[in-house]
């Protein structure tokens, strides 16, 4: 999605490490966007927060998130946050109001969300960012964990109905 919408000076920074890292590096090479993508690897929590504060958009649209505090942290840093639909944050992130929701693995939808964000004027970006901060201030790690647990129980109940 990033490769389709990026402008010359845009940078995608991937923070963390894991089993998909080599696949992602190969994809970056295949797309020819090596100069626009930085792999930071594992960094300290303070460094993650610093990177978020310097960023405009935070996107994490994986299939399963075991703990979603990182969304709240991104929101509190003023990032326009893109989270997974049905990832436990549907009730926290209101699409277009304090962030955006994307189907996991749907690069076309993610590309459309990036385009929406790029087209926002400064007032709209600030409104969404401030709404995100306001929501983030109301959530502790315990609140986020309880929300995630409720989502897991809901999905489990749906699977057995």
Protein Blocks (a to p, Z undefined) as FASTA:
>chain_A
ZZmmpcfklccddedddfklmmmmmmmmmnopmmmpccebjadfklmmmmmmmpmbdcdd
bfbdfblklmmmmmmnopacdddehiopmmmmcghkloccddehilklmmmmmmmmmmpc
fklmmmmmmmmmmmmmmpcfklmmmmmmmmmmmmmmmmmZZ
